[in-house]
């Protein structure tokens, strides 16, 4: 990769700019440029896309995205120490990399990008799940992005793709699978990062569906699943008490036994229940 863009290896970049990873920022740097290029390729054809990258750090994935042909990359980095290293990359790719020193939770990225847009990021551990939920919960659907290719702790990745009956199955799986097609495309050991985290990591690729997999009102579905999984060990007739006056009738109409528990219920049946609660069953 260094031979392609003429920039030094990442270890040298980190040493030059004094970029010691900060735990409070959830930083774990991925230094293998072969791996960052592989992750970039997993996002699909980037040549006709703008790309949003959150938490680029010293720019390993940024370099991969640009070398793989991304039309334009918006890199949002909260740590001001990383900006000079990212600006060095921007100089090698004139007009193709915009670096923003800011908080991804506050930056209006969609306003700075041109569709089609893909999001590709080694997300900081401390904000990864919150960002994912925001991207999956826009006021209107389809969203501003076409796909998300994101690095998480492996445990979080498994929650995103979990199926009914597993311990990892919960609201995050339902939210992701309702509106996207998510799959784990790469697993990485701790030693791939500096500093090495205590857990394995995984890359999840989520492709936006044109419309939700099953009809339901987002707010109602969110309320139903929140109540169900907040007391996931209870039977649904107990955990959903107060949701509707004729709750057990609605559960049965949705194909759900009132004595079942949340982790046993498929996305399709949760959506059916949400429609019945909203009076649209």
N, C-alpha and C positions, 0 to 999 in steps of 0.2 A: 504493500500500500504506500509506503513512504516513497518508493521509486515512482509511483504514479503521480503523487501530488508534490513531491519535492520537499516535503516537510519532515522534520526529524521524528524519530520514534517517540511514543507518548511518554515513556519514562524520562527521556531527555526534556520534553516539554514541561513535565511536572517538576523536575529538578530546577529548570531555568526560572520558572515562575513561582517556585515555592508553594506548590499546590498540595499541601497535606490535607487529606480528606477530613471533613468535619462531621462528627457523629450527629451533632444537633441539626445538620442539614440533610441527614439521611444519605450521605455520599459514600458510594463504593465505586471506584473507577475501574472500568473494563479497559485493559491496556492492549489486548491482542487485536491488532488491526484486521487480521483475517476473520476473527469472530465478529467484529463490528460490521465488516463488509457483508458477512453472512446474514446478520440480522437485517441489514438494509435490504438485501435481496428478498428476504422473506416477506417484506412489505408489498412485493409485487413490482410491476413496471412503474418506475418513478419519473420517467422521462417527460411525461405530459402532466405531472402533478406538482403542486406545492406541498411542502412537508412542514408540519409543526413538530419540533423537537423540544421537549421539556427536560431541563436539567442536563445539558450537554457536558458540563464539567470541562475537562481539558480538550474535548472535541473529538474523541475517538469515533463515536458513532456519526458525528457530524461529517467527518472526513469520509466515512463509508457511504453515507447518503449522497454526498456530492460526487464522489468517484463513481457511484452506481448510476449517476445521471439525473438526480433530482433536479427538476426545473428551477425550483427556488426553495430554500430552507429558512424557516423562521426559528431561531434558537433562543429560547427564553431561559435565562440563567439568573438565579437569585444571588449567587456568590460573585461579588464584584472582582474577586481575585482571579476568576477564570476569564474575564472579558478580554484582556490582552492576548491570551492564547487563542481565543476564538477569532479575534480580529486578524490575527496572522493567517488563519485559514481563509477568512473573507478576502484577504488580499490576493490569495492564490486563485480564488474563484470570483472574479469581479462581477458584481451585480446579482450573484446567486445565493449569497448568504447574508441574512439580516440578523444581527445580534441585539437582543433586548435584555438589558439588566433589570429584571423585575421578578415579581412573584407570579407564577403561572396561575394561581387562584384569582388573581386580580387583572391580568392582562387580557384584553379582548383580542385573542389571536385571530378569530374569524375575520375581523375587520381588516387585518393586515395581509390576508392571503386570498388567492384566486382559485376558485374551484377548477378541476377536482382537487380535493385535499386529502392527504393521508397523515395520520399522526403516528410517529415512530419515536419511541423514547425508552431509555433506561431510567425509569421513574425513580426519584428519591423515595426511599422506603416510607418516609414519614407523611407523604401526601399522595402516594400512589392510588390508594383505594378511593380517596375523596375525589381525585381528578377523574377516575374512571366513572364513578357514579354521576358526576356532573355531565360527562360526555354522553352517558347513556340516558340522561333525563332532561333533554332540552324541551322547551315549550312546544315545539313542533317537530315532527318527524316526516321525512328523513332529516338527519342532522347535517351540520356543515361539513362533516368528514365522510369519506368513503370507507376507510378502514382504520383500525387501531392496531399497531404492532408494539406491544408494551412488555417491558421486563418487570416482573414482580418477584417477591419471595415465592418459592414453589408452593407453599401452603395456600397463599392467596390465589395463585394460578389454578390450583386444584379446586378451590371453591367456585371459581368462575365457570368451570366446565363440568361441575359435579352433576350427577344424576340422582333422581329420587331413590331413597333407601340408603344413601351413603351418609356418613357423618359430616362430610364437607358440604352437603346440599343445604342451601338456605336462600336468603333473600338475594344475595349477590348473584348466585346462579340463575335465579328466576329473572332478575333484572337484565342480566347479560343475554340470556337465551331467548327472552321475549322479543328483543329487537335486533339481535345480531346472531351470526353464526360463529361462535368462539371455538378455538382449538389451540392446544399447546403445541408449539412447533419446534421448541428447543429447550433443553434443560442444561443448566450450567452449574458446575461445582463451586464451592466457596473460593477455591484457590484461583479461579479465573479473575478474581477481583483484587484490588488493592484499596483499602485493607480487606482481607478476606472476611466476609460476614460469617455468622455462626450457622447459617442455613443455606441450602441450595436455592438457586433462582431458576425461573422459567420464563420463556417468552411466549406470550399469548397473542394470537392474531385474531381479531374480531372484525368480521365483514358486516357492514350495515345492511340490514334487510330493507327492501323498499317500503315495507309497512310491517307493523308488529306481527309476529307469528300467529297469534290468535287475537281476535278483537276484545278489547277491554278498555275502560277508562283508566288512564295512568294513576290518577289520584286514588281511585277506589281500589285498584289492584295493590297499590302500595300500602294502603291501610289494612286490607285483608291479610297480606303477607306479613306485615309488621306484627299484627296481633297474633297470627299463627306461630311465627317463629320466636317471638319474645318469650313464649312459654312452650317451647317446642316439645317438651316431654309430656305435656298435657294432651288429653283428647281434644279434638277441635270443638266439640260441643261446649267444652269448658274454656279453652283459650280464646274462642271467638264469641263468647257470651257478650251480649249487648250490641253485636254487629247488626242484627236484624231481629224483629220480634218473632218471626217464624223461622229461626235459624236452622233447625234440624230439617225442616221441609226443603229449605234452599240447598242445604248440603246434599241431601239425597237427590234433588233435581239436577245438581251438578255432577252426580255420579260419585259422591263422596260419602262414605259411612261416617256418621257423627262420632263414632268411637275411634276413628283414624287419627293419626298424629301428622303434624305438618310435613315431616321429612318423608312421608310416604306418598304425598300428593304431587301429581305431575303439574307442569306449567299449564297444560291445556285445561285441567280441571280447576286450577286456581283462577284462570281467566273466565271460565264458565261461571264460577261462583261470584266473581266480581261483577259480571254482567247481571246476574240475578239480584245481587244486592243493590245495583244501580237501577233496577227495574227494567233492564233491557234484555233479560234472558229469553 
